[in-house]
Amino acid sequence: MKTSKLILILLLSWQAMAARDFPAYHAVISSTRTYMDVSRNTQSDYWFTKDKTYISNGRVITIERKDLGVVYTLIVRSNEYYIDTIKPEKTQEKTTEEIDFRYVGVDRMVSDYDWVVGKKSKNDQSGLFKADHYTADGDADFDQVALEFWLAKPGNREMAGLFNKLIQNSMSYNKTRKPLVDMLKKDKYRVPVRIVEMLENPIAPPAKTEFIVEKLEPATAPANIFELPAGAKQAKK
Amino acid sequence: MRTTIITTVIAITLMFPHTSGAQTQSDYTLPKPVMIELNRLDEAYLILDQFAEKVWTGWDDYLNFPFLMTFQDGLRVLVGHPNPPEGFIPYPQLTIHDLSVCIDTSKLNNFPVHQPLQCGGGVLPYGTDKNNQPVTIVDLNLISATDDPAGKTEYLDAEYHILVFIHELMHCYQARIMPQMFGNLSLNPDLKHALYSEIEGLALQRAFEQDSPEKAIPFLKDFCVARSFKYQGMDESEINQARCDEFREGEAVYSEVTILQNIKNGFKSNLTAEMDPGYQRFKDIDRYLNKYINRLKENSGKTLEIYQKNYDYGCFEALMLQKYFPEWQKKIEAGSWLDPVLRERLEISKQDSLLSLERFRDNYQIDDLKNKHEKIINGRNETYRSFISRKGQVYVINFKPIKQYLPGLADKTKPTYKLGLMEMFPEGTGPVKFDGIVLDMKPVPTEINQLYYFKVVDTNPGKSKKNYAIEYQSQNESGTYTNVTITTPLFTLKAPKVMIRERGNRIKIIVLSRV
């Protein structure tokens, strides 16, 4: 075969592979929230690479494109989307801020918990990967939380690192998950395979939330998974 | 021998009182205080059969939303649930307006339930129907009337309970009225908000008191102009939340007023004096109707209040719209809110706005109002700063397990500032006593937070390891103390049953029983 033809074939194959965003990783997380005697189950689908992420829970799809600096949030039912720019990560700086009295005391969920964290067992085999089982008991003035999480170290470091970051990003705003997020920050190649949270709310009845990672593996991403679907319209804000 | 056996059996039976332990449906009879509330619910349904359409065209779904009533003796009664959750057993000997009744007696205690009761609650999802879809219910707690220094005994009236049931059922119907809903506004008032909010309230009062549109409309324009100033500094989502809150609560109150106005012309009742000795069949109906304008007058000037005003302002906006612009409900169903509909119908010109500004100065004394509100806002902010600067041993007393709202129990002569879900009492709350609970608080800065919690900070804790002393009758394996007296440097608490949780510099006392 002529060299030029071979180069062309290789280039086309490379382009085809790039278009499929390989290597990509696939995770499926099922979650159950039980509140007031009703359990709601959701299954979320994650596809991710180094600079692209797709997350869908069936109702909302979030596509993050670090290469373009944007995040799309698509409402499945209406096929309308919102677009936001990716904000740079804030560095943790302590600043003295003027109090904005308009917002003091209105947020029910800003408790800073005092935590007691312990390791319950090592090498628990009950989940997707062999994992260490931790418990964390959080106490605040008006509420308390009992958290359990299982952390594993899958062999694929790139996959583990990317998934670790995804979970950190999705949970770092939530103070009830702080011990988990802290451990993920400390070891960037550990991933949660199961999380159980029992929250005793200040006013509302208790709520239990459970996440199970059903799947986490390298996979070939479906074509155009990181693009907006055909016909999607930008929504007015 | 036979006599001995019979005597022994009788003695054993008498040892176990009727009210404790699990009951089968054939063993338990709903007591009279509970039947009174259920009959009031039946009366509410009957009133809605007659007048629901007068409130809102098409309001016909009020029998689709179950009621859950919880009493202090642990009894729970569920009316009209299509698929009662676990723990409820049928009570086939009773229906309420043809709706089935179920009861849960698994947590009965010895608390003596008797009328009059206070009634409050809200709309929540509870359980699922047979298609596994969540069921929206009206969840009510009925608790004994405590001594009310403010003398607001009207909340104990049978008529008031019937209006509460109607109010909550209107909340259930609102999901069909409103094309979109927004979450509750989470905002504390600043000076501008408090000032223009009072002008809004004054304008609504004056509009309501006029007997012609020519006299009322200038005040309604004042209301709209004040509203536009109040909304400055709020973003679009906050304005949507504010309007949604105002419609949600205000229109539910409007439903009460409209029902009362129709009852005044005569209505059919099934509730006899024998069934409910406290029920007067809305005999003194003007007393109930006057309550609404009196509350508007009282609340308009409250600097630190936002949410409570939704009930009054929303109601009176709806009443004014119904009186002068009766097609307003269609606009709401199309996605608008009360004040935009009013503004649109009033066609406010620039000249109108300028005239309103002059009236704010001349007729509403805006400068005096500004001074008043500024003093209170500054007081609130300074009090908060002093509270957060208090460091030391933290004590939290948690009344959530017994669902006791605390704000109403504080001494109303004590200065207080509200900020979000906090009520700050810089000079303490005074003593608190109800049922089997006695809380003797020293006059130290005290916080009531999230409805159910007292919090105090001892800024000068002693050097000993234990910062409280405890006397109790017994303690079980789970750490629950019974008949307990807890003494700290800042308060003494007597309670029938508590748990104590200690973490760092925080001691939490969780009150588990009223009796």
HADDOCK unambig.tbl for C-alpha pairs under 7 A between the chains (distance, minus, plus):
assign (segid A and resid 36 and name CA) (segid B and resid 125 and name CA) 6.94 0.50 0.50
assign (segid A and resid 36 and name CA) (segid B and resid 126 and name CA) 5.62 0.50 0.50
assign (segid A and resid 37 and name CA) (segid B and resid 126 and name CA) 6.33 0.50 0.50
assign (segid A and resid 37 and name CA) (segid B and resid 127 and name CA) 5.48 0.50 0.50
assign (segid A and resid 38 and name CA) (segid B and resid 126 and name CA) 6.80 0.50 0.50
assign (segid A and resid 38 and name CA) (segid B and resid 127 and name CA) 5.46 0.50 0.50
assign (segid A and resid 38 and name CA) (segid B and resid 128 and name CA) 6.81 0.50 0.50
assign (segid A and resid 101 and name CA) (segid B and resid 188 and name CA) 6.69 0.50 0.50
assign (segid A and resid 102 and name CA) (segid B and resid 187 and name CA) 5.26 0.50 0.50
assign (segid A and resid 102 and name CA) (segid B and resid 188 and name CA) 4.33 0.50 0.50
assign (segid A and resid 102 and name CA) (segid B and resid 189 and name CA) 6.07 0.50 0.50
assign (segid A and resid 102 and name CA) (segid B and resid 190 and name CA) 6.46 0.50 0.50
assign (segid A and resid 103 and name CA) (segid B and resid 187 and name CA) 5.44 0.50 0.50
assign (segid A and resid 103 and name CA) (segid B and resid 188 and name CA) 6.10 0.50 0.50
assign (segid A and resid 104 and name CA) (segid B and resid 419 and name CA) 6.63 0.50 0.50
assign (segid A and resid 104 and name CA) (segid B and resid 420 and name CA) 6.22 0.50 0.50
assign (segid A and resid 105 and name CA) (segid B and resid 419 and name CA) 5.97 0.50 0.50
assign (segid A and resid 105 and name CA) (segid B and resid 420 and name CA) 4.29 0.50 0.50
assign (segid A and resid 105 and name CA) (segid B and resid 421 and name CA) 5.65 0.50 0.50
assign (segid A and resid 105 and name CA) (segid B and resid 422 and name CA) 6.30 0.50 0.50
assign (segid A and resid 106 and name CA) (segid B and resid 186 and name CA) 5.44 0.50 0.50
assign (segid A and resid 106 and name CA) (segid B and resid 187 and name CA) 6.53 0.50 0.50
assign (segid A and resid 106 and name CA) (segid B and resid 420 and name CA) 4.23 0.50 0.50
assign (segid A and resid 106 and name CA) (segid B and resid 421 and name CA) 5.93 0.50 0.50
assign (segid A and resid 141 and name CA) (segid B and resid 396 and name CA) 6.63 0.50 0.50
assign (segid A and resid 202 and name CA) (segid B and resid 450 and name CA) 6.37 0.50 0.50
assign (segid A and resid 203 and name CA) (segid B and resid 450 and name CA) 6.35 0.50 0.50
